[in-house]
Amino acid sequence: MKASEMRDKTEAELKALLLDKRKEQFNLRMQRGAGQQVRASEVRTARQDIARIKTVLGQKKTGGA
């Protein structure tokens, strides 16, 4: 999801999305730890999405963007 799409969402929706992405990241880490094949691109995408969401939340909190 792009940052511009995230800016259109409310703060509550972003927090829910952040929770979902963190759960996804946790599940990917557990799969990797259990020895299952996990695509590195999935892990990277989850991490980047979390960073985007946190950035947009911070911007909304400070009144930027």
C-alpha distances in whole Angstrom, upper triangle without the diagonal:
4,7,8,7,7,11,12,12,15,16,17,13,12,15,14,11,12,15,13,11,15,17,15,16,19,20,19,21,24,23,24,27,28,29,26,24,21,19,18,15,13,15,13,10,10,12,10,7,10,12,9,9,13,13,12,15,17,17,17,20,22,22,20,17
4,5,5,7,9,11,12,15,16,18,15,13,16,16,13,14,17,16,14,17,19,18,18,22,23,21,24,26,26,27,29,31,31,29,27,23,21,20,17,16,17,15,12,13,14,10,9,12,11,8,10,13,12,11,14,16,15,16,19,20,19,17,14
4,5,5,6,9,10,13,13,16,14,11,14,16,13,13,17,16,15,17,20,19,19,22,24,23,25,27,28,28,30,33,33,31,29,25,23,22,19,18,18,16,13,14,14,11,9,11,10,6,8,10,9,7,11,12,11,12,15,16,16,13,11
4,5,5,7,9,13,14,17,14,13,16,17,15,16,19,19,18,20,23,22,22,26,27,26,28,31,31,31,34,36,36,34,32,29,26,25,22,21,22,20,17,17,18,14,12,14,14,10,11,13,11,9,12,14,12,13,16,17,15,13,10
4,5,6,7,11,13,15,12,11,14,15,12,14,17,17,16,19,21,20,21,24,25,25,27,29,30,30,33,34,35,33,31,27,25,25,21,20,21,19,16,16,17,15,12,14,14,11,10,14,13,10,13,15,14,14,17,19,17,16,13
4,5,5,8,10,12,9,7,11,12,10,11,14,14,13,16,18,18,19,22,23,23,25,27,28,29,31,33,34,32,30,27,25,24,21,19,20,18,15,15,15,13,10,11,12,8,7,10,10,7,9,12,11,11,14,16,15,14,11
4,5,8,9,12,10,9,12,14,13,13,17,17,17,19,22,21,22,25,26,26,28,31,31,32,34,36,37,35,34,30,28,27,24,23,23,21,18,18,18,16,13,14,14,10,9,11,10,6,9,11,9,8,12,13,12,11,8
4,7,10,12,10,10,13,14,13,15,18,18,18,21,23,23,24,26,28,28,30,32,33,34,36,38,39,36,35,31,30,29,26,24,25,24,21,20,21,18,15,16,17,13,12,14,14,10,11,14,12,11,14,16,14,13,11
4,7,8,6,6,10,11,10,12,15,15,16,18,20,20,22,24,25,26,28,30,31,32,34,35,37,35,34,30,29,28,25,23,24,23,20,19,20,18,14,15,16,13,10,13,13,10,10,13,13,10,13,16,15,15,13
4,5,5,6,9,10,11,12,14,15,17,18,20,21,22,24,26,27,29,30,32,33,35,36,38,36,35,32,31,30,28,26,26,25,22,20,21,20,16,16,17,14,11,13,14,10,9,13,12,9,11,14,13,14,13
4,5,5,6,9,10,10,12,14,15,16,18,20,21,22,24,26,27,29,30,31,33,35,36,35,34,31,30,29,27,25,24,24,21,19,19,19,15,14,15,13,10,11,12,9,7,10,11,8,9,12,12,14,14
4,5,5,6,9,10,11,13,14,15,17,19,20,21,23,25,26,27,29,30,32,33,35,34,33,30,30,29,27,25,24,24,22,19,20,20,16,15,17,15,12,13,15,12,10,13,14,12,12,16,16,17,17
4,5,5,6,9,10,11,12,14,15,17,18,20,21,23,24,26,27,29,30,32,33,31,31,28,27,27,25,22,22,22,19,17,18,18,14,13,16,14,10,12,14,12,10,14,15,13,14,18,17,18,17
4,5,5,6,9,10,10,12,14,15,16,18,20,21,22,24,26,27,28,30,32,30,29,26,25,24,22,20,20,19,17,14,15,14,11,10,12,10,7,9,11,8,7,11,12,11,12,15,16,16,15
4,5,5,6,9,10,11,12,14,15,16,18,20,21,23,24,26,27,29,31,29,29,26,26,25,23,21,20,20,18,15,15,15,12,10,12,12,8,9,12,11,8,11,14,12,12,16,17,18,18
4,5,5,6,9,10,11,12,14,15,17,19,20,21,23,25,26,27,29,27,27,24,24,24,23,20,19,20,17,14,16,16,13,11,14,14,10,12,15,13,12,15,17,15,16,20,20,21,20
4,5,5,6,9,10,11,12,14,15,17,18,20,21,23,24,26,27,25,25,22,21,21,19,16,16,17,14,11,13,13,9,9,12,11,8,10,13,12,11,15,16,15,17,20,20,20,19
4,5,5,6,9,10,10,12,14,15,16,18,20,21,22,24,26,25,24,21,21,20,18,16,15,15,13,10,11,11,8,6,9,9,6,8,11,11,10,13,15,15,15,18,20,19,19
4,5,5,6,9,10,11,12,14,15,17,18,20,21,23,25,23,24,20,21,21,20,16,15,17,15,11,12,14,11,9,12,13,10,11,15,15,13,16,18,18,18,21,22,23,23
4,5,5,6,9,10,11,12,14,15,17,18,20,21,23,21,21,18,19,19,18,14,14,15,13,10,12,13,11,9,13,14,11,13,16,16,15,18,20,20,21,24,25,25,24
4,5,5,6,9,10,10,12,14,15,17,18,20,21,20,19,16,16,15,14,11,10,12,10,6,8,10,7,6,10,11,9,11,14,15,14,17,19,19,20,23,24,23,23
4,5,5,6,9,10,11,12,14,15,16,18,20,19,19,16,17,16,16,13,11,12,12,8,8,11,9,7,11,12,11,11,15,16,15,17,20,20,20,23,25,24,24
4,5,5,6,9,10,10,12,14,15,16,19,17,18,15,16,16,16,13,12,14,13,10,11,14,12,11,14,16,14,15,18,19,18,21,23,23,23,26,28,28,27
4,5,5,6,9,10,11,12,14,15,17,15,15,12,13,13,13,9,9,11,10,7,10,12,11,10,14,15,14,16,19,19,19,22,24,24,25,28,29,28,27
4,5,5,6,9,10,11,12,14,16,14,14,11,12,11,12,9,7,9,9,6,7,11,10,9,12,14,14,15,18,19,19,21,23,24,25,27,29,28,27
4,5,5,6,9,10,10,12,14,14,15,12,14,14,15,12,10,12,13,10,11,14,14,12,15,17,17,17,20,22,21,23,25,26,26,29,31,30,30
4,5,5,6,9,10,10,13,11,12,10,13,13,14,11,10,13,14,11,13,16,15,14,18,20,19,20,23,24,23,26,28,28,29,32,33,33,32
4,5,5,6,9,10,11,9,10,7,9,10,11,8,7,10,11,9,11,14,14,14,17,19,19,20,22,24,24,26,28,29,30,32,34,33,32
4,5,5,6,9,10,10,11,9,11,11,13,11,8,11,13,11,11,15,16,15,17,20,20,20,23,25,25,26,29,30,30,32,34,33,33
4,5,5,6,9,9,11,10,13,13,16,13,11,15,16,14,15,18,19,18,20,23,22,23,26,27,27,29,31,32,32,35,37,36,36
4,5,5,6,5,7,7,10,12,14,12,11,15,16,14,16,19,19,19,22,24,24,25,27,29,29,31,33,34,34,37,38,38,37
4,5,5,5,7,6,9,10,13,12,10,13,15,14,15,18,19,19,21,24,24,25,27,29,29,31,33,34,35,37,39,38,37
4,5,7,10,10,13,13,16,15,13,16,18,17,17,21,22,21,23,26,26,26,29,31,31,32,34,36,36,38,40,39,39
4,6,9,10,14,15,18,16,15,19,20,19,20,23,24,23,26,28,28,29,31,33,33,34,37,38,38,41,43,42,41
4,7,9,12,14,17,16,15,18,20,19,20,23,24,24,26,29,29,30,32,34,34,36,38,39,40,42,44,43,42
4,6,10,12,15,13,13,17,18,17,19,22,23,23,25,27,28,29,31,33,33,35,37,38,39,41,43,42,41
4,7,9,12,11,12,15,16,16,18,20,21,22,24,26,27,28,30,32,32,34,36,37,38,40,42,40,39
4,6,9,7,8,11,12,12,14,16,17,18,20,22,23,24,26,28,29,30,32,34,35,37,38,37,35
4,5,5,7,9,10,11,13,15,16,17,19,20,22,23,25,26,28,29,31,32,34,36,37,35,33
4,5,5,6,9,10,11,12,14,16,17,18,20,21,23,25,26,27,29,31,32,33,35,33,31
4,5,5,6,9,10,10,12,14,15,16,18,20,21,22,24,26,27,28,30,32,32,30,29
4,5,5,6,9,10,11,12,14,15,17,18,20,21,23,24,26,27,29,30,31,30,28
4,6,5,6,9,10,11,13,14,16,17,19,20,21,23,25,26,27,29,30,29,28
4,5,5,6,9,10,11,12,14,15,17,18,20,21,23,24,26,27,28,26,25
4,5,5,6,9,10,10,12,14,15,16,18,20,21,22,24,26,27,25,23
4,5,5,6,9,10,11,12,14,16,17,18,20,21,23,25,26,24,23
4,5,5,6,9,10,11,12,15,16,17,19,20,21,23,24,23,22
4,5,5,6,9,10,10,12,14,15,17,18,20,21,22,20,19
4,5,5,6,9,10,11,12,14,15,17,18,20,21,19,18
4,5,5,6,9,10,11,12,14,15,16,18,20,19,18
4,5,5,6,9,10,11,12,14,15,17,18,17,16
4,5,5,6,9,10,11,12,14,16,16,14,13
4,5,5,6,9,10,11,12,14,15,14,13
4,6,5,6,9,10,10,12,14,13,13
4,5,5,6,9,10,11,12,10,11
4,5,5,6,9,10,10,9,8
4,5,5,6,9,10,10,10
4,5,5,6,8,8,10
4,5,5,6,5,6
4,6,5,6,7
4,6,8,10
4,6,9
4,7
4
